[in-house]
Amino acid sequence: MSVPALPPSAARSLPAAVWRAVRSGRWTSVCAVLIVVIVLLAAAADLFVLAEGQSLTPDIGTLGPTGLPAGRLGGLSGTHWFGVEPLTGVDLFALVAHGARTSLLVGLGATALGTVLGVVAGVSAGYLGGWWDRVVTWTADVILGFPYLIFMIALGAVLPVDFPRQVTLIAVLGLFGWPRVARIVRAQTLSLAQRDFVAAARVVGAGPWHVFTKELLPNLWAPVIVVASLTVPSMIGSEAALSFLGVGVLPPTPSWGRTISAAIDFFETDPMYLVFPGLLLFLITLAFNVVGDALRDALDPRSGGAA
């Protein structure tokens, strides 16, 4: 993925370009609204579950004699909007809503950490060059080739059970996610460093920090925003995959990945248990990718989107 850096005039119109990207097509607008709805669901999960009249408390009264949800479609009803969980009777809408909070918290937190580390490493490597550039490039190559799933499985085996797994996931995914950002930012920095406005800043005596904050960073927002928007769904998917494997978020904290993992055992007898968490995970991934692609097109000067 390549996103050319914006000239200073285009960088100043970044919010307008982002707004145009969101409105660039019907599907992009729908996906942007979908992101907002799921974020609101996660942020106000307690209120939505309260409005439904349910909670995360098990209720075996909603189950049949075999332990499966009583009624059709996994116990779907006006009382249980998404049905109930087999064996426990926990309201599935409550699980999905609170699971959205966990997945988005980890996805957005890991993206933010990886983006900050990647921007700092990429700008410094591209601008300073020399041995530091070689160190950053070599480190990024090593991390990109390192199997983070195996590392996370090993780490999960030695961490105390009561250690906050969300923090661990954010740290691990962020530390393994910065090289992608750093590579893109470094390439853009190498190009920007040759521009006249950067050379002029050097001539008048501006130091590296001034060049970074006043000349380079404002013109790197376009590629940073694009790569961040496309990184969020991969981070959410990674959290779901780790939780699915049992090395991510631990019970009783809800997570889409854990719910999907538990639903696999009941797919033949209660497929609805898998539908809603799987559908939400698919929709949030699709929405972020569609909006990210629209942002890339709108912020690419060659397409005229940011002009």
N, C-alpha and C positions, 0 to 999 in steps of 0.2 A: 504494500500500500504506500503510495506516495502522495503527499499533500504539500504543494509548494507554499512557501511562506508568503504572507501577504505583505505588500508594500505598506508604508506608514499610513497612507490615506485609507486603504482598505481595512487595516487593523482597527482604525478608529470607528469604522462602520460595522464592526463585528456583531453587536447585538441585532442590528437590522438584518444582517446576512443570516443569522441564526433564525430569526423570525420568518424570513422568506423561505428558508429551508423547510421549516415546519409546515408552511402553507403551500409548499411547492407541488403537492399532489394530494389526491383524496386519501390514498393509503397512508401517506406520511402523516397527514393530519389525524387520521384514525389511530395510528400507532402512537402518536404523541399523546393523544387523549387517553389511550390505553395505559401508557406509562404513568400518567398522572393518577388515573383511577387506582392502579395497583399500588402506587406509592401511598396514596391516601388510605387504602385498605390496610397497608402495613402500619402506617403511622397511627391510625385510629382504630386498630384491631379491637381494642377493649370496648370501644363505643359501638362498633358494628356488631360484635358478638352480644353485647348487652341489648341492643335493639332487637336481635333475634330472640332474646330471652334464654340464651344458653351460656355455657362456660366450658372450661376444659376438664370439668369434673366427670369421672366415669358414671355411667347410668346403665346398669345391666337391665333395667326395665324396658329399654328400647330394643333388646335382643330377643331372638327366638330361642327355642330349646337347644338348637345346635350351636349357639354362640354367634350366629350371623344376624345382621339387622332384621328386625321384624318388618314386614311390609315389602312393597316392591321397590326396585331401583335403589337398593342399599339403604332403605329407611328414609328416602327422600320424602319430605312433607313440608307443610307450612311451618311446622315447629322446628324441623331440621332441614335447612335449605339445601345442604349438600349431602344429607344422609348422616349416618353414624359409623364409627369405626367398629369393625368386628371385634368380638371378645371383650371389649371394654365399654362400648356404647358412648364413647366420647363424641361430641358433636364434630362432624367433619369440617363444617364451615369455620368453627373456632380453630381447628388444627391448621387449616389452610391460611386463614387470616394471620394467625400468629406465626406460622411458618414463613409467610411473606415477609414479616418483619425481620426474622432471622436471616433469610436469604438475601434480602436487600441490604441489611446492615453489613453483612460480610462482603457482599459484592461491591457496594459503594465504598466501604472502608478500605478494602484491598485495592480497589482501583485508585482511590485517592492517594494511598501510601505509595503504590507503584508509580503513579504519575509524578508525584513530588520527587521521589528518588530518581526517576528516569530523566526528568527535566534538569535537575541539578547535575547529574552525571553527564548527560548528553551535551548540555551547554558548556560545561567546564571542559569536557574533552574536545569539543569542536573549536572552542575559542582559544584555549591554552595550548592544545596540541602537545607535541613532544612525548615524553615518557608517560605523562598522565593519560594522554589519549590512548596509548598502547595498553596501559593497565586497564582502563575502562573497557576498551574493546575486547581484550582477552577475557576479562571477568564476565562480560555479557555473553560471550560465546560459550564459556564454560557453564554458566547458569542455564542458558537456553537448552543445552544438551543434557542437563541433569534431570533425572526422573523424580520430579517433586512428589509424585504419588507414593513412591517407595519411601522417600524421606518422611512424608507425613505419616505413613503407616508406622514407621519406626519411632517417630516422635510421639505418636499417640500411645505407643506401648510403654513409654517411660514416664510420660506426664502423669501427675496425680489426677485421680478421678475428679476432684473438686476444682481443678484448674480451669479457668474460664476458656472454653473451647472457641468461642467467637473471637476472642483476642488472638488466640493461637492461629486460627484460620486467616484472619486479616494480616497478621505478621508474615506468615509463611507465603500466602498467595501474593502479597505485596512485594516481598523480597524476591520471589521468583518471577514477578510480572514486570519489574522495572526495565529489564534489558530491551524489550520491544519498544518501549517509549524512548529510551535512551538512543537507540539506533536512529529512529526517525528524527528526534530533536537534534542529534549530532549532525546528521546530513543537512538539515535546514540551517544550523548554525554555521557550518562550513560555507554555505552559500551566502548567508547574510553577512558574514565577516568580510566579504569582498565588496559589499555595497558602499556607495559613496557616503551615506549618512553615518556608517560605522567608522569609516576612515576619517571623516571630519571630526567625530567625537574624539578620536585618538589624537588628532593634530592639536586640538585645543587643550589637551592634557587630561582627558577623562581616564579614570582608572578602570580596572576590570569590573568592579562592582557597579559603577555607573553605566558602563556599556551593557552589562547584563540586565540591569533593572530598567534602564531608560531606552535602550536601543534594540536589544535582542528580544527580551521577554515579550514586549507588546506585540512584536511581529511573529511570535511563536504560538500565540493563542489558537490560531486556526488549526495547525496540525495537532496541538495538544488536546483541544476539545474533540476533534474527530477521533483520535486514537483512544481517548478516554471513553467516548460514547460507544465505541466498538469493543472496548475491553470489559465494560460492565457485564454484558451477557456471558462472556467467557468465564468471568469470576463467579457469577451466580451459578453457572453450570458446574464449575469446579467444586464449589461448596456442596452442591447437590450430589455430585459424584462421590465426594469424600464422605458425606453423611450416609449416602447409599451403601458405601462399603463399611460403614460402622466406625470410621476413624475421624469423623467430623463432629458435628454437634451431638451431644449425648442426651439420652432421656433424663428428665421429662421435657426438655426444651423442644418445642415443635420445630420442624424443618421440613421443607418440601422433599428433600432427598431422603430423609428417614421415613417419611410417610409413604413415598413411592416404594422404598425398599420393603416396608411392611406390607404394602398392597400387593406385591408380587405373589405372595403366598396365597392370596385369596382371589386371584384374578379369575379363575375358572368358576368360582362360586359367587363372587361379589365384584364384578368388574367396575362398578361405579366407584369403588374405593380408590381405584387408580386414576379414574378419569379427571377429577377436579384438580388434584395437585399436579398431575402431568400436564393438563391443559394450561394451568397458570404458568408453569415453568416454560412451556413452549411459547405462550403468548408474550411473556416478558422478554424472552430471548429474541423472538421475531421482531418485536416492537423496537427494541434498542438497535438492532441491526439495520432495520429500515430507516430509522431516524438518523443513525450514524452515516449511512450511505448518502442520505439527502444532505447532511451537513458537509460531507466531503465534496459533493458536487457544488454546493452553494459557496463554499469557501475556497474553491479552486479558481484562481484568477484566469486560467486558460479557458474555463467554461463561461466566463462572464458573470458568474453567480455572485461574486463579491465586489463587482465593479460599482 
